[in-house]
Amino acid sequence: MHSPYQPINCDLHDYLEIACMHHYRLNIELNDGQHFVATAITTRTASSKEEFLLLQNENQQFEIRLDKLRVITPLNKNASFGCITF
């Protein structure tokens, strides 16, 4: 079942934009408990107004709807932010 999109706080968008601008490698935890590591590429807004983070891992590019994010932590040395909870 597809739940209605819940926009995230504007302040959190800033962290995602920084992560994408610097292509940070992120440790990502989703609301459903899934964990994985991927590189932030860009964000996009669908015509339905849902927002997504485009990521790259070793095998493929994929996207995560922003309201599914629980925590992101950059793994890059000297990243401009630390662990961010959504």
MDAnalysis code that builds the backbone (N, CA, C; Angstrom):
import MDAnalysis as mda
import numpy as np

u = mda.Universe.empty(258, n_residues=86, atom_resindex=np.repeat(np.arange(86), 3), trajectory=True)
u.add_TopologyAttr("name", ["N", "CA", "C"] * 86)
u.add_TopologyAttr("resid", np.arange(1, 87))
u.add_TopologyAttr("resname", ["MET", "HIS", "SER", "PRO", "TYR", "GLN", "PRO", "ILE", "ASN", "CYS", "ASP", "LEU", "HIS", "ASP", "TYR", "LEU", "GLU", "ILE", "ALA", "CYS", "MET", "HIS", "HIS", "TYR", "ARG", "LEU", "ASN", "ILE", "GLU", "LEU", "ASN", "ASP", "GLY", "GLN", "HIS", "PHE", "VAL", "ALA", "THR", "ALA", "ILE", "THR", "THR", "ARG", "THR", "ALA", "SER", "SER", "LYS", "GLU", "GLU", "PHE", "LEU", "LEU", "LEU", "GLN", "ASN", "GLU", "ASN", "GLN", "GLN", "PHE", "GLU", "ILE", "ARG", "LEU", "ASP", "LYS", "LEU", "ARG", "VAL", "ILE", "THR", "PRO", "LEU", "ASN", "LYS", "ASN", "ALA", "SER", "PHE", "GLY", "CYS", "ILE", "THR", "PHE"])
u.atoms.positions = np.array([
    [0.830, -1.184, 0.000],
    [0.000, 0.000, 0.000],
    [0.874, 1.246, 0.000],
    [0.520, 2.212, -0.789],
    [1.277, 3.440, -0.955],
    [0.689, 4.514, -0.039],
    [1.482, 4.984, 0.923],
    [0.984, 5.996, 1.857],
    [1.134, 7.392, 1.249],
    [0.271, 8.340, 1.628],
    [0.376, 9.707, 1.112],
    [1.712, 10.337, 1.507],
    [2.249, 11.118, 0.618],
    [3.537, 11.775, 0.866],
    [3.399, 12.827, 1.953],
    [4.348, 12.822, 2.893],
    [4.419, 13.827, 3.949],
    [5.688, 14.645, 3.726],
    [5.573, 15.910, 3.270],
    [6.772, 16.727, 3.013],
    [7.653, 16.819, 4.254],
    [8.962, 16.866, 4.026],
    [9.903, 16.995, 5.141],
    [10.142, 18.473, 5.426],
    [10.667, 18.755, 6.601],
    [11.003, 20.106, 7.030],
    [12.023, 20.719, 6.063],
    [11.851, 21.978, 5.740],
    [12.746, 22.669, 4.796],
    [14.204, 22.642, 5.244],
    [14.448, 22.723, 6.552],
    [15.828, 22.683, 7.045],
    [16.523, 21.382, 6.666],
    [15.771, 20.287, 6.630],
    [16.351, 18.999, 6.285],
    [16.731, 18.929, 4.813],
    [16.020, 19.666, 3.976],
    [16.374, 19.731, 2.552],
    [17.789, 20.260, 2.375],
    [18.170, 21.226, 3.200],
    [19.513, 21.807, 3.086],
    [20.588, 20.742, 3.236],
    [20.424, 19.836, 4.198],
    [21.412, 18.769, 4.395],
    [21.471, 17.843, 3.182],
    [20.321, 17.549, 2.610],
    [20.295, 16.693, 1.427],
    [20.972, 17.373, 0.241],
    [20.739, 18.675, 0.085],
    [21.372, 19.411, -1.015],
    [22.890, 19.445, -0.844],
    [23.358, 19.637, 0.387],
    [24.807, 19.621, 0.653],
    [25.369, 18.238, 0.335],
    [24.665, 17.200, 0.783],
    [25.119, 15.830, 0.520],
    [25.230, 15.562, -0.976],
    [24.256, 16.054, -1.736],
    [24.277, 15.853, -3.192],
    [25.371, 16.698, -3.849],
    [25.508, 17.929, -3.423],
    [26.505, 18.831, -4.006],
    [27.918, 18.248, -3.855],
    [28.191, 17.599, -2.723],
    [29.521, 17.040, -2.454],
    [29.586, 15.535, -2.715],
    [28.482, 14.964, -3.208],
    [28.403, 13.523, -3.465],
    [28.860, 12.716, -2.253],
    [28.335, 13.095, -1.096],
    [28.667, 12.376, 0.127],
    [28.203, 10.930, 0.042],
    [29.033, 10.073, 0.586],
    [28.648, 8.675, 0.794],
    [27.910, 8.666, 2.132],
    [26.673, 8.162, 2.117],
    [25.806, 8.228, 3.285],
    [25.471, 6.852, 3.839],
    [25.472, 6.756, 5.151],
    [24.865, 5.626, 5.824],
    [23.412, 6.036, 6.028],
    [22.483, 5.268, 5.495],
    [21.065, 5.652, 5.473],
    [20.245, 4.625, 6.239],
    [19.370, 5.141, 7.090],
    [18.395, 4.294, 7.772],
    [17.010, 4.785, 7.390],
    [16.161, 3.851, 6.979],
    [14.795, 4.186, 6.594],
    [13.837, 3.949, 7.763],
    [12.644, 4.513, 7.651],
    [11.625, 4.358, 8.691],
    [11.259, 2.901, 8.956],
    [11.400, 2.051, 7.942],
    [11.044, 0.634, 8.118],
    [12.194, -0.196, 8.691],
    [13.310, 0.461, 9.051],
    [14.438, -0.228, 9.670],
    [15.539, -0.654, 8.721],
    [15.330, -0.544, 7.414],
    [16.372, -0.898, 6.456],
    [17.566, 0.039, 6.615],
    [18.775, -0.520, 6.437],
    [20.019, 0.249, 6.471],
    [20.802, -0.049, 5.203],
    [21.462, 0.959, 4.653],
    [22.364, 0.737, 3.529],
    [23.277, 1.940, 3.376],
    [24.297, 1.790, 2.547],
    [25.247, 2.859, 2.251],
    [25.161, 3.147, 0.762],
    [25.090, 4.450, 0.421],
    [25.031, 4.857, -0.983],
    [25.516, 6.301, -1.089],
    [25.829, 6.705, -2.307],
    [26.295, 8.061, -2.585],
    [25.136, 8.927, -3.039],
    [25.010, 10.119, -2.434],
    [23.956, 11.068, -2.798],
    [24.272, 11.684, -4.153],
    [23.300, 11.673, -5.063],
    [23.477, 12.210, -6.414],
    [22.702, 13.519, -6.582],
    [21.390, 13.481, -6.390],
    [20.558, 14.673, -6.548],
    [19.194, 14.412, -5.911],
    [18.387, 15.459, -5.855],
    [17.000, 15.318, -5.419],
    [16.108, 15.644, -6.610],
    [14.872, 15.164, -6.543],
    [13.925, 15.496, -7.599],
    [12.525, 15.529, -7.014],
    [11.657, 16.297, -7.662],
    [10.256, 16.371, -7.286],
    [9.428, 15.821, -8.440],
    [8.587, 14.845, -8.139],
    [7.723, 14.242, -9.151],
    [6.525, 15.152, -9.418],
    [5.832, 14.912, -10.507],
    [4.644, 15.708, -10.829],
    [3.571, 15.572, -9.747],
    [3.628, 14.482, -8.986],
    [2.693, 14.253, -7.879],
    [3.078, 15.044, -6.629],
    [4.182, 15.805, -6.706],
    [4.746, 16.603, -5.605],
    [5.519, 15.767, -4.585],
    [5.663, 14.464, -4.828],
    [6.513, 13.642, -3.977],
    [7.964, 13.991, -4.277],
    [8.795, 13.993, -3.233],
    [10.202, 14.340, -3.389],
    [11.064, 13.112, -3.133],
    [12.157, 13.006, -3.890],
    [13.013, 11.833, -3.849],
    [14.479, 12.223, -3.775],
    [15.267, 11.334, -3.162],
    [16.720, 11.442, -3.153],
    [17.250, 10.359, -4.079],
    [17.994, 10.775, -5.102],
    [18.614, 9.828, -6.034],
    [19.967, 9.434, -5.463],
    [20.197, 8.123, -5.393],
    [21.402, 7.562, -4.789],
    [22.079, 6.606, -5.753],
    [23.359, 6.358, -5.505],
    [24.141, 5.414, -6.310],
    [24.868, 4.477, -5.359],
    [24.741, 3.168, -5.587],
    [25.585, 2.218, -4.864],
    [26.482, 1.535, -5.885],
    [27.135, 0.459, -5.486],
    [28.076, -0.209, -6.395],
    [27.403, -0.711, -7.663],
    [26.126, -1.051, -7.576],
    [25.451, -1.735, -8.669],
    [24.501, -0.882, -9.503],
    [23.912, 0.149, -8.901],
    [22.833, 0.839, -9.611],
    [22.516, 2.194, -8.996],
    [21.751, 2.984, -9.745],
    [21.142, 4.188, -9.202],
    [19.719, 3.845, -8.795],
    [19.273, 4.455, -7.696],
    [17.914, 4.240, -7.219],
    [17.491, 5.465, -6.428],
    [16.207, 5.555, -6.117],
    [15.730, 6.708, -5.370],
    [14.895, 6.277, -4.175],
    [14.909, 7.150, -3.182],
    [14.154, 6.943, -1.952],
    [13.262, 8.159, -1.754],
    [11.997, 7.937, -1.472],
    [11.097, 9.037, -1.177],
    [11.540, 9.677, 0.145],
    [11.616, 11.004, 0.183],
    [12.208, 11.696, 1.321],
    [11.512, 11.405, 2.641],
    [10.215, 11.191, 2.629],
    [9.526, 10.926, 3.897],
    [9.749, 9.503, 4.405],
    [10.533, 8.715, 3.677],
    [10.905, 7.371, 4.131],
    [12.241, 7.388, 4.882],
    [12.971, 8.517, 4.807],
    [14.260, 8.640, 5.481],
    [14.059, 8.795, 6.983],
    [14.873, 8.082, 7.753],
    [14.858, 8.249, 9.210],
    [16.125, 8.938, 9.676],
    [17.293, 8.457, 9.209],
    [18.584, 9.026, 9.602],
    [19.532, 8.938, 8.412],
    [20.308, 10.011, 8.205],
    [21.437, 9.949, 7.261],
    [22.692, 10.375, 8.021],
    [23.784, 9.686, 7.741],
    [25.075, 10.015, 8.349],
    [26.129, 9.998, 7.253],
    [26.776, 11.151, 6.994],
    [27.833, 11.148, 5.977],
    [29.044, 10.363, 6.466],
    [29.638, 9.612, 5.560],
    [30.811, 8.803, 5.873],
    [32.096, 9.464, 5.397],
    [31.989, 10.582, 4.690],
    [33.154, 11.281, 4.171],
    [33.904, 11.997, 5.298],
    [35.215, 11.922, 5.241],
    [36.042, 12.659, 6.191],
    [35.805, 14.156, 5.979],
    [35.706, 14.902, 7.043],
    [35.500, 16.362, 7.008],
    [34.163, 16.771, 6.384],
    [33.154, 15.925, 6.479],
    [31.813, 16.314, 5.996],
    [31.345, 17.529, 6.795],
    [30.513, 18.359, 6.174],
    [30.095, 19.614, 6.806],
    [28.931, 19.435, 7.795],
    [28.442, 18.205, 7.954],
    [27.433, 17.913, 8.964],
    [27.610, 16.475, 9.433],
    [26.985, 16.151, 10.545],
    [27.053, 14.798, 11.093],
    [25.735, 14.074, 10.915],
    [25.395, 13.254, 11.861],
    [24.170, 12.456, 11.816],
    [22.943, 13.370, 11.851],
    [22.031, 13.180, 10.877],
    [20.812, 13.985, 10.780],
    [19.611, 13.049, 10.899],
    [18.734, 13.363, 11.859],
    [17.517, 12.585, 12.050],
    [16.349, 13.319, 11.418],
    [15.590, 12.607, 10.609],
    [14.433, 13.173, 9.944],
    [13.197, 12.967, 10.776],
])
